[in-house]
Amino acid sequence: MLKRLSPAVALALVLGPATAVTQDVPPGGVDVSGNWAMTWEGPQGTARMQLELAATDSTLTGRIETRRGWQDITDGEITSDGVTFAVQMRRGERSFLMRFTGTIADPNTLQGTFVTPRGDTRAWSATRGP
């Protein structure tokens, strides 16, 4: 016995897959929102910091935990190649802006470079985690 589908059910079957294809995919294909354990090598050894990121469309916001407390990231952006953001760091009475550029190596790894206030380029990496 063959039953007929109602027009509404038939339309849902036809449009359902099309709507799934048009869902928003973050630039780079990976949602970088969440907590990251970040490291880089400095003159005093390995620096370890926590990074909290929130991604909305191509805008990246969040904060980074330094030895002197949490600092908000600014100018954050997600591109097809990865992420960029800046952090205003403070050391005593001085402050300086550090710009980070990174790629999404895989869904759980970010890696890139930043330029120190002295003009040195350093590599950094971050892994998704607590």
Secondary structure, 3 states (H helix, E strand, C coil): CCCCCCHHHHHHHHHHHHHHHCCCCCHHHCCCCEEEEEEEEECCEEEEEEEEEEEECCEEEEEEEECCEEEEEEEEEECCCEEEEEEEEEECCEEEEEEEEEEEEECCEEEEEEECCCCCEEEEEEEECC
